[in-house]
Amino acid sequence: MVNKIVVGAHYGLKDWLAQRVTAVVMAAYTLIVAILLLGQENLGYASWRAFMAGGFMRFFTFLFVVCLIWHVWVGVRDIWMDYVTPTGMRLALHVLTLLALVGYLGWAASILWRL
Amino acid sequence: MTTRTMQFKIYRYDPDRDDKPYMQDISVEVDSTDRKLLDALVKLKAKDDTIAFRRSCREGVCGSDAVNINGRNGLACLTDLKDLPEPVTLRPLPGLPVIRDLIVDMTQFFKQYHSIKPYLINNDPPPETERLQSPEERDELNGVYECILCACCSTSCPSFWWNPDKFVGPAGLLQAYRFIADTRDQATSERLDNLEDPYRLFRCHTIMNCVDVCPKGLNPTRAIGKIKDMMVKRAI
């Protein structure tokens, strides 16, 4: 294969936009959870569990986790793109990152499911 | 006329003579008529004619005397001597290969500049008079057309340091927006296609070193933001 600089992958915009949208969702989640928790008296295991088991919190927490995973994917991939130049090693790191993130997503979903 | 002695530390490297670069301590007498750093550099050159640096217009128009001054990129001809803490440390622009002393190889920088097709693309037959714009349309070019391609911005950008072969850099992107924003240009869509890439445009992480150092007071980050806005507008 010729050693030519190849660019033009045509996917930059989608990820840039996704990173911003997911950041807004995560910021809103953090703010809302902080406000709701500050309003709770005697925060213990039972009240914490009841708080997280509500329909709204289950929906919003899952949304938060999806946004976090997506946001992390774009950010970590950017780091690999900047610092790891051999294509094979970079592809391997991309795949490992994706697999780990999918695993984390499943794990988070199973925790939320059990509540 | 009052004179004073100024202390300098200058990056020296001559690949024909030196194994590796070193910093040279050197002082020079400057008088009250020496207003800018370039005046001192010219006197330094008279004292030690082996010091190599680029300069031409000496008034901030040609952009050839861009150097790293006390850790910050700038034009020697626009930098006031009286404001500089001593010893004044002069290094070549970071991130580009050094040819000799303060002279860097700008090939990569200009390759990126050429990659954005820095000329008007309009396939209509030229009119008898010039292609007209309204004052409002022309206003959009203010703050972007003034770039002198000194490379202060691109060589202060960490994203350009890591990927100079793939990331266009702030100077090139500012120029890209100059033609995207030009109502006389007909290649807007092709220009956006050319930049829609995780490296070419989206390596910009809004660090804004470019805005901080631009000797002409331009804002490449704002221009990059406008290119992204246009891409979003086109996509949704």
Interface residues (C-beta under 8 A of the other chain):
Chain A: I5 V7 G8 A9 H10 Y11 G12 L13 K14 D15 W16 L17 D78 M81 D82 Y83
Chain B: S159 W162 N163 D165 K166 D193 N194 E196 D197 P198 Y199 R200 L201 F202 R203 H205 K228 M231 V232 A235
